[in-house]
Amino acid sequence: MSSTNEAQKKIKALNSTHKIVHVTELATLGKLPQLREKSEAAVSYYETILKSLRWVRKTMHNGNNHAAVEKNITAIAVTSERGLCGAYNSDVFSQIDRLIESLGDQVKINWVVIGDQGHRYLTKLDQNITAYLQVSLENIDLETTTAITADFIDQINAQEMDALYVVFTKYFNAVHSEAMCEKIYPDIPEEEGMQPIEVDYVLDYEEDDEQVEQLLLENYLCGLLYSMFRYSVASEYCMRRIAMKQAKDNIQKQLEEAIFDARKQALQQKTSELLDIISGAQTIRKEEE
């Protein structure tokens, strides 16, 4: 009887866990559309700024005041604060390893880290961490991103940063995201199939050319970084949803096995009781004979 009770307790516990995991999976899935919407809005914003930035760089001045040799490298590593999100962090770590290897030992990378997982990994690699943002990635809003970007612009103006890389995770859909490393400064992406710009007029601004470019660059980087942060949050939820689904499927399998075992035990118990009754009846019949 005790084994039957234990089986029922196990089934009850698995049922409760299954419900909790299922609710968590649905809650995670429900957040993805809003996160993607914010990401795409940020992409639309920085792409608009990017068009103006391209125009300024090509028509107003040569825009080639960047260091020929990039020695001062800053890289942002975007990871999660906690685990239970599948290969999300390990894929980012692989991109970090590739970046370090590609830049070589002669270059010192100044790391800006978001997420406890990335901080632990870079500390283990003995990398130079200049800033650690101890805030949940989900809580990094546009105001925070603006402050981060302004700090980068100050470093650029002080010639303390020659290049800026971002290691993050791009969200594509509810079942697909991909860790990647992008260099976002000083290079800006060129439009595919773009023809050389030729103008026969003068653009007149109150600000200097460099001031116009700097303003556009700051807004472009801010929008780009914000979109990367939003994509990373969506990717984390995506990977966590997948991990929750795998956990749910595993619990479901355990639950089915537990139910099967409980039914088997109950059947064995009933069979044993029936055999005892038959045996007892046969004994009584023999005694009567």
Secondary structure, 3 states (H helix, E strand, C coil): CHHHHHHHHHHHHHHHHHHHHHHHHHHHHHHHHHHHHHHHHHHHHHHHHHHHHHHHHHHCCCCCCCCCCCCEEEEEEECCCCCCCCCHHHHHHHHHHHHHHHHCCCCEEEEEEECHHHHHHHHHCCCEEEEEECCCHHHCCHHHHHHHHHHHHHHHHCCCCCEEEEEEEEEEECCEEEEEEEEEECCCCCCCCCCCCCCCCCCCCCCCHHHHHHHHHHHHHHHHHHHHHHHHHHHHHHHHHHHHHHHHHHHHHHHHHHHHHHHHHHHHHHHHHHHHHHHHHHHHHHHHC
